[in-house]
Structure formats: structure tokens, C-alpha cells
Amino acid sequence: MEQTFIMIKPDGVQRGLVGEIICRFEKKGFTLKGLKLITVDRPFAEKHYQDLSAKPFFSSLVDYIISGPVVAMIWEGKNVVLTGRKIIGATNPAASEPGTIRGDYAIDIGRNVIHGSDSVESANKEAALWFPDGPVNWQSSLHSWIYE
């Protein structure tokens, strides 16, 4: 089964959207395999966003992510990376469809509430960074009601 990394950013935590976001993934049928509330330090944030280090917005992105607590999660399910990105919506909230997390809860690209891995490879890398002990190994009793 595929896994993805999802992070509710400081604005999502401050606005009290954690429960709503978790609910959307659970209602879809995905299984939560890792969850923690954490305040990130600068070196860790820089490591997480190292692929964006050459971008002009890198410094402000790091400042934003360390500005308050985030909720880091691992979710598991069939096609969870692609489907998770659809649940989240486009990076720019103005381009996000209503019904997506960003379409419903975000206005500015710099306060877009949530991060989700964009590929299986990045999901594995991000999950390993944020959860060095790995995900929790369990299977929901609902599994047979969700998957054939």
C-alpha cells in the first residue's frame, strides 16, 4: 500500500483546521500511520525544503514554517499520493477548486494551509525525515470495507 507525507502548516494549526483536514483523509478511506505536533527548527525546515533552496522565496518559506507548530502525518492507501494532492488542491489557492482544502480554506499562496508530497519518491523521503522510526504498523478493521 502506498504512503504519503502530509503537513498541516502553521496557519492551518493556528486556524483550528487540524480536525477538519484529518477528517477529509479519514472519510476518503485512508489510514493514518503517523501523527505528531511539532515546532520545527530552522535547520530541519531547510532540510525539508532543500529542493527549493535556489528559489527566491526559500528564506520566507522557512521563516513561515518555523513560525508555529505544524502537524506532520503519514497517510496510507491506494494511490494516496495522487489522491491526497487532489484533496489538498492546487498550490495557489486561487487555482484550487472549491471542495479542496486549499479551495475552501486558503486565499494567499504564502498561507496555503497544507503540504502534501508530490510523488511517491518524495513521500518516502519526507516520511523518513519526519518519522525516522517509521510509521505505525497497523491495519484498520475497515480495510475490507474500503478495498476489494
VMD Tcl script that builds the backbone (N, CA, C; Angstrom):
set m [mol new atoms 444]
animate dup $m
set s [atomselect $m all]
$s set {name element resname resid chain x y z} {
  {N N MET 1 A 0.847 -1.176 0.000}
  {CA C MET 1 A 0.000 0.000 0.000}
  {C C MET 1 A 0.895 1.242 0.000}
  {N N GLU 2 A 0.497 2.249 -0.738}
  {CA C GLU 2 A 1.272 3.482 -0.885}
  {C C GLU 2 A 1.096 4.382 0.341}
  {N N GLN 3 A 2.140 5.151 0.651}
  {CA C GLN 3 A 2.076 6.117 1.742}
  {C C GLN 3 A 2.454 7.496 1.247}
  {N N THR 4 A 1.942 8.525 1.924}
  {CA C THR 4 A 2.295 9.898 1.616}
  {C C THR 4 A 2.529 10.671 2.897}
  {N N PHE 5 A 3.253 11.779 2.762}
  {CA C PHE 5 A 3.506 12.689 3.872}
  {C C PHE 5 A 2.623 13.917 3.693}
  {N N ILE 6 A 1.911 14.273 4.746}
  {CA C ILE 6 A 1.059 15.457 4.754}
  {C C ILE 6 A 1.443 16.295 5.967}
  {N N MET 7 A 1.564 17.604 5.779}
  {CA C MET 7 A 1.862 18.500 6.889}
  {C C MET 7 A 0.856 19.641 6.897}
  {N N ILE 8 A 0.202 19.818 8.022}
  {CA C ILE 8 A -0.643 20.994 8.212}
  {C C ILE 8 A 0.279 22.100 8.691}
  {N N LYS 9 A 0.336 23.167 7.915}
  {CA C LYS 9 A 1.280 24.252 8.164}
  {C C LYS 9 A 0.808 25.133 9.331}
  {N N PRO 10 A 1.681 26.037 9.805}
  {CA C PRO 10 A 1.325 26.852 10.973}
  {C C PRO 10 A -0.014 27.586 10.853}
  {N N ASP 11 A -0.356 28.076 9.670}
  {CA C ASP 11 A -1.631 28.787 9.546}
  {C C ASP 11 A -2.812 27.842 9.728}
  {N N GLY 12 A -2.696 26.614 9.237}
  {CA C GLY 12 A -3.763 25.628 9.417}
  {C C GLY 12 A -3.934 25.233 10.872}
  {N N VAL 13 A -2.814 25.098 11.594}
  {CA C VAL 13 A -2.874 24.773 13.019}
  {C C VAL 13 A -3.492 25.940 13.785}
  {N N GLN 14 A -2.990 27.155 13.532}
  {CA C GLN 14 A -3.487 28.340 14.244}
  {C C GLN 14 A -4.980 28.574 13.992}
  {N N ARG 15 A -5.447 28.239 12.804}
  {CA C ARG 15 A -6.856 28.474 12.456}
  {C C ARG 15 A -7.784 27.340 12.904}
  {N N GLY 16 A -7.235 26.323 13.551}
  {CA C GLY 16 A -8.059 25.242 14.073}
  {C C GLY 16 A -8.602 24.310 13.005}
  {N N LEU 17 A -7.813 24.063 11.939}
  {CA C LEU 17 A -8.261 23.229 10.826}
  {C C LEU 17 A -7.751 21.794 10.899}
  {N N VAL 18 A -7.018 21.441 11.953}
  {CA C VAL 18 A -6.411 20.119 12.055}
  {C C VAL 18 A -7.471 19.016 11.978}
  {N N GLY 19 A -8.498 19.117 12.775}
  {CA C GLY 19 A -9.538 18.088 12.795}
  {C C GLY 19 A -10.249 17.949 11.468}
  {N N GLU 20 A -10.560 19.081 10.827}
  {CA C GLU 20 A -11.239 19.065 9.529}
  {C C GLU 20 A -10.373 18.384 8.470}
  {N N ILE 21 A -9.090 18.682 8.473}
  {CA C ILE 21 A -8.185 18.101 7.477}
  {C C ILE 21 A -8.035 16.600 7.707}
  {N N ILE 22 A -7.830 16.200 8.949}
  {CA C ILE 22 A -7.737 14.769 9.244}
  {C C ILE 22 A -9.023 14.069 8.834}
  {N N CYS 23 A -10.140 14.678 9.114}
  {CA C CYS 23 A -11.446 14.105 8.773}
  {C C CYS 23 A -11.584 13.844 7.277}
  {N N ARG 24 A -11.102 14.756 6.459}
  {CA C ARG 24 A -11.212 14.579 5.000}
  {C C ARG 24 A -10.440 13.352 4.521}
  {N N PHE 25 A -9.248 13.143 5.071}
  {CA C PHE 25 A -8.456 11.978 4.681}
  {C C PHE 25 A -9.083 10.691 5.216}
  {N N GLU 26 A -9.593 10.743 6.437}
  {CA C GLU 26 A -10.246 9.559 7.002}
  {C C GLU 26 A -11.520 9.204 6.238}
  {N N LYS 27 A -12.320 10.199 5.926}
  {CA C LYS 27 A -13.570 9.941 5.204}
  {C C LYS 27 A -13.319 9.366 3.815}
  {N N LYS 28 A -12.201 9.724 3.213}
  {CA C LYS 28 A -11.839 9.169 1.911}
  {C C LYS 28 A -11.528 7.679 2.023}
  {N N GLY 29 A -11.088 7.255 3.201}
  {CA C GLY 29 A -10.759 5.853 3.412}
  {C C GLY 29 A -9.288 5.590 3.648}
  {N N PHE 30 A -8.485 6.653 3.761}
  {CA C PHE 30 A -7.065 6.482 4.014}
  {C C PHE 30 A -6.819 6.190 5.497}
  {N N THR 31 A -5.695 5.547 5.780}
  {CA C THR 31 A -5.352 5.145 7.138}
  {C C THR 31 A -4.203 5.995 7.658}
  {N N LEU 32 A -4.388 6.569 8.827}
  {CA C LEU 32 A -3.355 7.364 9.481}
  {C C LEU 32 A -2.299 6.433 10.058}
  {N N LYS 33 A -1.053 6.637 9.645}
  {CA C LYS 33 A 0.054 5.784 10.071}
  {C C LYS 33 A 1.098 6.520 10.897}
  {N N GLY 34 A 0.987 7.838 10.984}
  {CA C GLY 34 A 1.914 8.633 11.781}
  {C C GLY 34 A 1.318 10.006 12.013}
  {N N LEU 35 A 1.506 10.542 13.220}
  {CA C LEU 35 A 0.930 11.849 13.560}
  {C C LEU 35 A 1.737 12.475 14.684}
  {N N LYS 36 A 2.149 13.732 14.489}
  {CA C LYS 36 A 2.774 14.461 15.589}
  {C C LYS 36 A 2.650 15.962 15.376}
  {N N LEU 37 A 2.492 16.644 16.503}
  {CA C LEU 37 A 2.504 18.099 16.551}
  {C C LEU 37 A 3.915 18.497 16.928}
  {N N ILE 38 A 4.529 19.368 16.132}
  {CA C ILE 38 A 5.942 19.691 16.341}
  {C C ILE 38 A 6.208 21.141 15.928}
  {N N THR 39 A 7.089 21.779 16.675}
  {CA C THR 39 A 7.618 23.079 16.275}
  {C C THR 39 A 8.974 22.801 15.637}
  {N N VAL 40 A 9.127 23.216 14.407}
  {CA C VAL 40 A 10.295 22.877 13.607}
  {C C VAL 40 A 11.385 23.938 13.776}
  {N N ASP 41 A 12.622 23.510 13.899}
  {CA C ASP 41 A 13.719 24.468 13.957}
  {C C ASP 41 A 14.226 24.750 12.533}
  {N N ARG 42 A 14.982 25.810 12.401}
  {CA C ARG 42 A 15.447 26.266 11.085}
  {C C ARG 42 A 16.230 25.202 10.309}
  {N N PRO 43 A 17.227 24.541 10.890}
  {CA C PRO 43 A 17.968 23.541 10.111}
  {C C PRO 43 A 17.069 22.415 9.573}
  {N N PHE 44 A 16.113 21.981 10.390}
  {CA C PHE 44 A 15.203 20.926 9.941}
  {C C PHE 44 A 14.323 21.428 8.793}
  {N N ALA 45 A 13.794 22.645 8.919}
  {CA C ALA 45 A 12.958 23.227 7.862}
  {C C ALA 45 A 13.758 23.377 6.568}
  {N N GLU 46 A 14.996 23.810 6.679}
  {CA C GLU 46 A 15.848 23.952 5.494}
  {C C GLU 46 A 16.100 22.599 4.843}
  {N N LYS 47 A 16.250 21.568 5.648}
  {CA C LYS 47 A 16.450 20.226 5.101}
  {C C LYS 47 A 15.181 19.748 4.393}
  {N N HIS 48 A 14.029 19.987 5.003}
  {CA C HIS 48 A 12.762 19.570 4.383}
  {C C HIS 48 A 12.573 20.245 3.021}
  {N N TYR 49 A 12.879 21.524 2.946}
  {CA C TYR 49 A 12.664 22.283 1.713}
  {C C TYR 49 A 13.931 22.456 0.873}
  {N N GLN 50 A 14.935 21.604 1.061}
  {CA C GLN 50 A 16.213 21.769 0.367}
  {C C GLN 50 A 16.069 21.804 -1.154}
  {N N ASP 51 A 15.062 21.125 -1.708}
  {CA C ASP 51 A 14.870 21.134 -3.163}
  {C C ASP 51 A 14.411 22.503 -3.667}
  {N N LEU 52 A 13.983 23.365 -2.753}
  {CA C LEU 52 A 13.552 24.718 -3.127}
  {C C LEU 52 A 14.579 25.783 -2.728}
  {N N SER 53 A 15.752 25.363 -2.299}
  {CA C SER 53 A 16.737 26.296 -1.747}
  {C C SER 53 A 17.214 27.358 -2.729}
  {N N ALA 54 A 17.125 27.103 -4.016}
  {CA C ALA 54 A 17.556 28.096 -5.010}
  {C C ALA 54 A 16.445 29.089 -5.364}
  {N N LYS 55 A 15.253 28.861 -4.886}
  {CA C LYS 55 A 14.108 29.732 -5.211}
  {C C LYS 55 A 14.186 31.012 -4.385}
  {N N PRO 56 A 13.712 32.125 -4.948}
  {CA C PRO 56 A 13.787 33.406 -4.222}
  {C C PRO 56 A 12.926 33.444 -2.953}
  {N N PHE 57 A 11.921 32.586 -2.868}
  {CA C PHE 57 A 11.026 32.579 -1.708}
  {C C PHE 57 A 11.466 31.616 -0.606}
  {N N PHE 58 A 12.611 30.947 -0.795}
  {CA C PHE 58 A 13.061 29.917 0.152}
  {C C PHE 58 A 13.154 30.444 1.585}
  {N N SER 59 A 13.808 31.570 1.783}
  {CA C SER 59 A 14.007 32.115 3.124}
  {C C SER 59 A 12.680 32.432 3.805}
  {N N SER 60 A 11.761 33.037 3.081}
  {CA C SER 60 A 10.461 33.370 3.684}
  {C C SER 60 A 9.640 32.110 3.950}
  {N N LEU 61 A 9.800 31.085 3.116}
  {CA C LEU 61 A 9.104 29.820 3.334}
  {C C LEU 61 A 9.602 29.156 4.627}
  {N N VAL 62 A 10.913 29.145 4.816}
  {CA C VAL 62 A 11.485 28.581 6.035}
  {C C VAL 62 A 11.031 29.383 7.253}
  {N N ASP 63 A 11.074 30.720 7.157}
  {CA C ASP 63 A 10.609 31.566 8.267}
  {C C ASP 63 A 9.157 31.245 8.630}
  {N N TYR 64 A 8.337 31.043 7.634}
  {CA C TYR 64 A 6.928 30.735 7.844}
  {C C TYR 64 A 6.741 29.382 8.529}
  {N N ILE 65 A 7.440 28.352 8.077}
  {CA C ILE 65 A 7.262 27.010 8.625}
  {C C ILE 65 A 7.743 26.929 10.074}
  {N N ILE 66 A 8.723 27.736 10.447}
  {CA C ILE 66 A 9.204 27.706 11.833}
  {C C ILE 66 A 8.444 28.690 12.725}
  {N N SER 67 A 7.465 29.392 12.191}
  {CA C SER 67 A 6.742 30.422 12.946}
  {C C SER 67 A 5.750 29.866 13.963}
  {N N GLY 68 A 5.430 28.596 13.875}
  {CA C GLY 68 A 4.484 27.999 14.812}
  {C C GLY 68 A 4.461 26.500 14.614}
  {N N PRO 69 A 3.693 25.804 15.447}
  {CA C PRO 69 A 3.656 24.353 15.320}
  {C C PRO 69 A 3.013 23.893 14.021}
  {N N VAL 70 A 3.441 22.707 13.573}
  {CA C VAL 70 A 2.861 22.050 12.400}
  {C C VAL 70 A 2.402 20.658 12.836}
  {N N VAL 71 A 1.509 20.069 12.056}
  {CA C VAL 71 A 1.090 18.696 12.302}
  {C C VAL 71 A 1.609 17.853 11.144}
  {N N ALA 72 A 2.508 16.935 11.459}
  {CA C ALA 72 A 3.106 16.050 10.460}
  {C C ALA 72 A 2.387 14.707 10.505}
  {N N MET 73 A 2.079 14.178 9.303}
  {CA C MET 73 A 1.324 12.929 9.242}
  {C C MET 73 A 1.823 12.038 8.111}
  {N N ILE 74 A 1.649 10.744 8.313}
  {CA C ILE 74 A 1.812 9.763 7.243}
  {C C ILE 74 A 0.431 9.140 7.033}
  {N N TRP 75 A -0.007 9.126 5.788}
  {CA C TRP 75 A -1.283 8.501 5.416}
  {C C TRP 75 A -1.003 7.370 4.447}
  {N N GLU 76 A -1.809 6.316 4.532}
  {CA C GLU 76 A -1.626 5.156 3.674}
  {C C GLU 76 A -2.922 4.816 2.953}
  {N N GLY 77 A -2.776 4.366 1.696}
  {CA C GLY 77 A -3.925 3.920 0.921}
  {C C GLY 77 A -3.572 3.798 -0.547}
  {N N LYS 78 A -4.467 3.232 -1.288}
  {CA C LYS 78 A -4.276 3.069 -2.732}
  {C C LYS 78 A -4.244 4.449 -3.394}
  {N N ASN 79 A -3.168 4.719 -4.150}
  {CA C ASN 79 A -2.984 5.995 -4.858}
  {C C ASN 79 A -3.073 7.207 -3.931}
  {N N VAL 80 A -2.612 7.069 -2.704}
  {CA C VAL 80 A -2.761 8.133 -1.717}
  {C C VAL 80 A -1.990 9.400 -2.076}
  {N N VAL 81 A -0.871 9.290 -2.786}
  {CA C VAL 81 A -0.117 10.494 -3.154}
  {C C VAL 81 A -0.939 11.337 -4.121}
  {N N LEU 82 A -1.371 10.748 -5.211}
  {CA C LEU 82 A -2.156 11.475 -6.218}
  {C C LEU 82 A -3.497 11.941 -5.657}
  {N N THR 83 A -4.189 11.065 -4.980}
  {CA C THR 83 A -5.494 11.423 -4.430}
  {C C THR 83 A -5.353 12.470 -3.330}
  {N N GLY 84 A -4.307 12.334 -2.516}
  {CA C GLY 84 A -4.054 13.334 -1.483}
  {C C GLY 84 A -3.841 14.713 -2.072}
  {N N ARG 85 A -3.117 14.785 -3.174}
  {CA C ARG 85 A -2.907 16.082 -3.847}
  {C C ARG 85 A -4.226 16.650 -4.361}
  {N N LYS 86 A -5.123 15.789 -4.817}
  {CA C LYS 86 A -6.436 16.252 -5.273}
  {C C LYS 86 A -7.270 16.774 -4.106}
  {N N ILE 87 A -7.195 16.098 -2.965}
  {CA C ILE 87 A -7.912 16.554 -1.774}
  {C C ILE 87 A -7.376 17.912 -1.323}
  {N N ILE 88 A -6.063 18.099 -1.424}
  {CA C ILE 88 A -5.414 19.339 -0.998}
  {C C ILE 88 A -5.741 20.497 -1.937}
  {N N GLY 89 A -5.680 20.275 -3.249}
  {CA C GLY 89 A -5.898 21.340 -4.219}
  {C C GLY 89 A -4.593 21.931 -4.713}
  {N N ALA 90 A -4.697 22.820 -5.669}
  {CA C ALA 90 A -3.518 23.445 -6.287}
  {C C ALA 90 A -2.730 24.261 -5.270}
  {N N THR 91 A -1.406 24.357 -5.485}
  {CA C THR 91 A -0.535 25.113 -4.596}
  {C C THR 91 A -1.031 26.542 -4.411}
  {N N ASN 92 A -1.451 27.159 -5.504}
  {CA C ASN 92 A -2.023 28.504 -5.435}
  {C C ASN 92 A -3.511 28.371 -5.129}
  {N N PRO 93 A -3.953 28.807 -3.946}
  {CA C PRO 93 A -5.359 28.668 -3.589}
  {C C PRO 93 A -6.326 29.286 -4.606}
  {N N ALA 94 A -5.892 30.319 -5.326}
  {CA C ALA 94 A -6.755 30.937 -6.333}
  {C C ALA 94 A -7.066 29.971 -7.472}
  {N N ALA 95 A -6.210 28.988 -7.682}
  {CA C ALA 95 A -6.419 27.985 -8.727}
  {C C ALA 95 A -7.027 26.693 -8.178}
  {N N SER 96 A -7.281 26.646 -6.888}
  {CA C SER 96 A -7.831 25.443 -6.259}
  {C C SER 96 A -9.345 25.414 -6.387}
  {N N GLU 97 A -9.853 24.239 -6.700}
  {CA C GLU 97 A -11.292 24.054 -6.839}
  {C C GLU 97 A -11.980 24.108 -5.473}
  {N N PRO 98 A -13.209 24.644 -5.431}
  {CA C PRO 98 A -13.997 24.531 -4.203}
  {C C PRO 98 A -14.148 23.046 -3.861}
  {N N GLY 99 A -14.147 22.746 -2.582}
  {CA C GLY 99 A -14.210 21.354 -2.149}
  {C C GLY 99 A -12.847 20.787 -1.794}
  {N N THR 100 A -11.775 21.429 -2.277}
  {CA C THR 100 A -10.433 21.037 -1.870}
  {C C THR 100 A -10.089 21.802 -0.592}
  {N N ILE 101 A -9.084 21.339 0.119}
  {CA C ILE 101 A -8.690 22.017 1.355}
  {C C ILE 101 A -8.272 23.450 1.067}
  {N N ARG 102 A -7.401 23.635 0.086}
  {CA C ARG 102 A -6.952 24.996 -0.231}
  {C C ARG 102 A -8.066 25.823 -0.875}
  {N N GLY 103 A -8.905 25.184 -1.664}
  {CA C GLY 103 A -10.027 25.892 -2.272}
  {C C GLY 103 A -11.030 26.391 -1.252}
  {N N ASP 104 A -11.160 25.649 -0.164}
  {CA C ASP 104 A -12.116 26.021 0.880}
  {C C ASP 104 A -11.522 26.908 1.963}
  {N N TYR 105 A -10.215 26.780 2.246}
  {CA C TYR 105 A -9.657 27.432 3.430}
  {C C TYR 105 A -8.486 28.381 3.194}
  {N N ALA 106 A -8.052 28.569 1.968}
  {CA C ALA 106 A -6.873 29.411 1.747}
  {C C ALA 106 A -7.150 30.477 0.692}
  {N N ILE 107 A -6.449 31.591 0.817}
  {CA C ILE 107 A -6.566 32.703 -0.131}
  {C C ILE 107 A -5.213 33.012 -0.766}
  {N N ASP 108 A -4.177 33.143 0.062}
  {CA C ASP 108 A -2.838 33.500 -0.422}
  {C C ASP 108 A -1.950 32.264 -0.542}
  {N N ILE 109 A -1.111 32.244 -1.564}
  {CA C ILE 109 A -0.188 31.125 -1.786}
  {C C ILE 109 A 0.780 30.961 -0.614}
  {N N GLY 110 A 1.128 32.055 0.038}
  {CA C GLY 110 A 2.041 32.012 1.171}
  {C C GLY 110 A 1.404 31.546 2.467}
  {N N ARG 111 A 0.100 31.329 2.450}
  {CA C ARG 111 A -0.643 30.812 3.603}
  {C C ARG 111 A -1.642 29.781 3.078}
  {N N ASN 112 A -1.098 28.704 2.509}
  {CA C ASN 112 A -1.963 27.739 1.827}
  {C C ASN 112 A -2.268 26.492 2.653}
  {N N VAL 113 A -2.110 26.590 3.975}
  {CA C VAL 113 A -2.637 25.663 4.974}
  {C C VAL 113 A -1.944 24.303 5.073}
  {N N ILE 114 A -1.511 23.725 3.950}
  {CA C ILE 114 A -1.125 22.309 3.980}
  {C C ILE 114 A -0.048 22.000 2.945}
  {N N HIS 115 A 0.769 21.019 3.272}
  {CA C HIS 115 A 1.772 20.487 2.337}
  {C C HIS 115 A 1.463 19.017 2.109}
  {N N GLY 116 A 1.606 18.561 0.881}
  {CA C GLY 116 A 1.472 17.143 0.577}
  {C C GLY 116 A 2.541 16.722 -0.406}
  {N N SER 117 A 3.083 15.557 -0.211}
  {CA C SER 117 A 4.116 15.033 -1.110}
  {C C SER 117 A 3.595 15.004 -2.541}
  {N N ASP 118 A 4.496 15.315 -3.497}
  {CA C ASP 118 A 4.083 15.384 -4.904}
  {C C ASP 118 A 4.427 14.133 -5.699}
  {N N SER 119 A 5.074 13.160 -5.065}
  {CA C SER 119 A 5.402 11.896 -5.730}
  {C C SER 119 A 5.637 10.833 -4.658}
  {N N VAL 120 A 5.617 9.589 -5.067}
  {CA C VAL 120 A 5.899 8.504 -4.129}
  {C C VAL 120 A 7.324 8.641 -3.600}
  {N N GLU 121 A 8.257 9.002 -4.485}
  {CA C GLU 121 A 9.647 9.173 -4.071}
  {C C GLU 121 A 9.784 10.258 -3.004}
  {N N SER 122 A 9.174 11.424 -3.226}
  {CA C SER 122 A 9.272 12.493 -2.228}
  {C C SER 122 A 8.509 12.120 -0.957}
  {N N ALA 123 A 7.413 11.376 -1.081}
  {CA C ALA 123 A 6.676 10.916 0.103}
  {C C ALA 123 A 7.560 10.036 0.983}
  {N N ASN 124 A 8.266 9.116 0.369}
  {CA C ASN 124 A 9.156 8.224 1.123}
  {C C ASN 124 A 10.275 9.015 1.799}
  {N N LYS 125 A 10.836 9.968 1.079}
  {CA C LYS 125 A 11.922 10.801 1.609}
  {C C LYS 125 A 11.423 11.670 2.771}
  {N N GLU 126 A 10.281 12.314 2.573}
  {CA C GLU 126 A 9.743 13.200 3.607}
  {C C GLU 126 A 9.295 12.411 4.843}
  {N N ALA 127 A 8.637 11.282 4.634}
  {CA C ALA 127 A 8.200 10.452 5.763}
  {C C ALA 127 A 9.405 9.986 6.578}
  {N N ALA 128 A 10.478 9.599 5.906}
  {CA C ALA 128 A 11.685 9.150 6.605}
  {C C ALA 128 A 12.326 10.292 7.399}
  {N N LEU 129 A 12.281 11.499 6.857}
  {CA C LEU 129 A 12.839 12.660 7.551}
  {C C LEU 129 A 12.032 12.994 8.813}
  {N N TRP 130 A 10.727 13.049 8.669}
  {CA C TRP 130 A 9.849 13.464 9.756}
  {C C TRP 130 A 9.548 12.357 10.755}
  {N N PHE 131 A 9.604 11.114 10.304}
  {CA C PHE 131 A 9.314 9.960 11.161}
  {C C PHE 131 A 10.463 8.948 11.049}
  {N N PRO 132 A 11.621 9.256 11.636}
  {CA C PRO 132 A 12.783 8.382 11.484}
  {C C PRO 132 A 12.565 6.970 12.035}
  {N N ASP 133 A 11.638 6.802 12.954}
  {CA C ASP 133 A 11.337 5.464 13.483}
  {C C ASP 133 A 10.315 4.728 12.621}
  {N N GLY 134 A 9.863 5.380 11.558}
  {CA C GLY 134 A 8.914 4.766 10.644}
  {C C GLY 134 A 7.474 4.955 11.070}
  {N N PRO 135 A 6.559 4.561 10.199}
  {CA C PRO 135 A 5.137 4.685 10.508}
  {C C PRO 135 A 4.694 3.602 11.496}
  {N N VAL 136 A 3.527 3.817 12.080}
  {CA C VAL 136 A 2.923 2.810 12.948}
  {C C VAL 136 A 2.405 1.686 12.059}
  {N N ASN 137 A 2.694 0.461 12.418}
  {CA C ASN 137 A 2.287 -0.690 11.617}
  {C C ASN 137 A 0.976 -1.250 12.157}
  {N N TRP 138 A -0.125 -0.902 11.517}
  {CA C TRP 138 A -1.430 -1.421 11.901}
  {C C TRP 138 A -2.345 -1.392 10.687}
  {N N GLN 139 A -3.424 -2.142 10.736}
  {CA C GLN 139 A -4.402 -2.132 9.652}
  {C C GLN 139 A -5.784 -1.928 10.248}
  {N N SER 140 A -6.511 -0.986 9.707}
  {CA C SER 140 A -7.861 -0.683 10.165}
  {C C SER 140 A -8.792 -1.861 9.910}
  {N N SER 141 A -9.723 -2.067 10.811}
  {CA C SER 141 A -10.729 -3.113 10.603}
  {C C SER 141 A -11.682 -2.752 9.468}
  {N N LEU 142 A -11.619 -1.512 9.010}
  {CA C LEU 142 A -12.450 -1.073 7.880}
  {C C LEU 142 A -11.820 -1.389 6.526}
  {N N HIS 143 A -10.577 -1.865 6.537}
  {CA C HIS 143 A -9.841 -2.105 5.296}
  {C C HIS 143 A -10.650 -2.903 4.287}
  {N N SER 144 A -11.277 -3.977 4.706}
  {CA C SER 144 A -12.040 -4.817 3.777}
  {C C SER 144 A -13.314 -4.145 3.297}
  {N N TRP 145 A -13.749 -3.081 3.964}
  {CA C TRP 145 A -14.934 -2.346 3.526}
  {C C TRP 145 A -14.580 -1.220 2.561}
  {N N ILE 146 A -13.301 -0.955 2.419}
  {CA C ILE 146 A -12.823 0.117 1.539}
  {C C ILE 146 A -12.197 -0.443 0.268}
  {N N TYR 147 A -11.450 -1.539 0.412}
  {CA C TYR 147 A -10.715 -2.123 -0.714}
  {C C TYR 147 A -11.277 -3.475 -1.100}
  {N N GLU 148 A -11.269 -3.755 -2.398}
  {CA C GLU 148 A -11.711 -5.051 -2.899}
  {C C GLU 148 A -10.702 -6.127 -2.560}
}
mol reanalyze $m
mol bondsrecalc $m
mol representation Tube
mol addrep $m
